[in-house]
């Protein structure tokens, strides 16, 4: 059908490349060790995916959040540290 429609792609490599990390992760989740470890890994993947979606450097975000977790300034306001609400200091 794509022979008659020049705007259609011949293959779907871009889709396969996009979902490859999900497929590899799914296979790796089988070997998490325990249900709790799998939940922790899923939470971390979710945070890193949120960083990517919000155009944040995951290393900067995680370093800043870990440094602020024990700070009295954020007591009860942990939602401000989520990737979609986090503001880089400086």
C-alpha positions in Angstrom: 0.0 0.0 0.0 2.9 2.4 0.7 3.8 2.3 -3.0 0.8 4.5 -3.7 1.3 6.8 -0.8 4.7 8.5 -0.6 4.2 9.9 2.9 4.0 6.4 4.4 7.2 4.8 5.8 8.4 1.5 4.4 9.3 0.1 7.9 8.5 0.8 11.5 12.0 1.0 12.9 11.4 4.2 14.7 8.6 2.6 16.7 10.6 -0.4 17.5 13.6 1.7 18.6 11.2 3.8 20.8 9.8 0.8 22.6 13.0 -1.2 22.9 13.9 0.1 26.4 10.5 -0.9 27.6 10.8 -4.4 26.2 14.3 -4.9 27.6 13.1 -3.6 31.0 10.2 -6.0 31.0 12.6 -8.9 30.5 14.9 -7.7 33.2 12.0 -7.2 35.7 11.7 -11.0 35.8 15.0 -11.1 37.7 14.5 -8.3 40.2 14.9 -10.7 43.1 11.7 -9.9 45.0 8.4 -8.2 44.6 9.6 -5.2 46.6 12.7 -4.9 44.5 10.6 -4.9 41.3 8.4 -2.2 42.8 11.5 -0.1 43.7 12.8 -0.5 40.2 9.5 0.5 38.6 9.4 3.6 40.8 12.9 4.6 39.8 12.1 4.0 36.1 9.0 6.2 36.6 11.0 9.0 38.1 13.6 8.8 35.4 10.9 8.7 32.7 9.3 11.8 34.3 12.7 13.6 34.1 13.0 12.7 30.5 9.5 14.0 29.8 10.2 17.3 31.6 13.6 17.7 29.8 15.5 17.4 33.1 19.0 16.0 33.6 18.2 12.9 35.8 21.5 13.1 37.5 21.1 16.7 38.5 17.5 16.1 39.7 18.3 13.0 41.7 21.4 14.6 43.3 19.4 17.6 44.3 16.5 15.7 45.6 18.6 13.3 47.7 20.4 16.3 49.2 17.1 17.9 50.1 15.2 14.9 51.5 16.4 15.5 55.1 16.1 19.3 54.9 13.5 20.9 57.2 12.6 23.2 54.4 10.8 20.4 52.6 9.1 18.8 55.6 5.7 17.8 54.3 6.3 19.4 50.8 7.9 16.4 49.1 5.6 17.0 46.1 7.7 20.0 45.2 10.6 17.6 44.6 8.8 15.6 41.9 10.3 16.0 38.4 7.3 17.9 37.1 7.5 20.6 39.9 11.3 20.6 40.6 13.1 23.8 40.0 16.9 23.9 39.6 18.6 26.1 42.2 21.1 28.6 41.0 
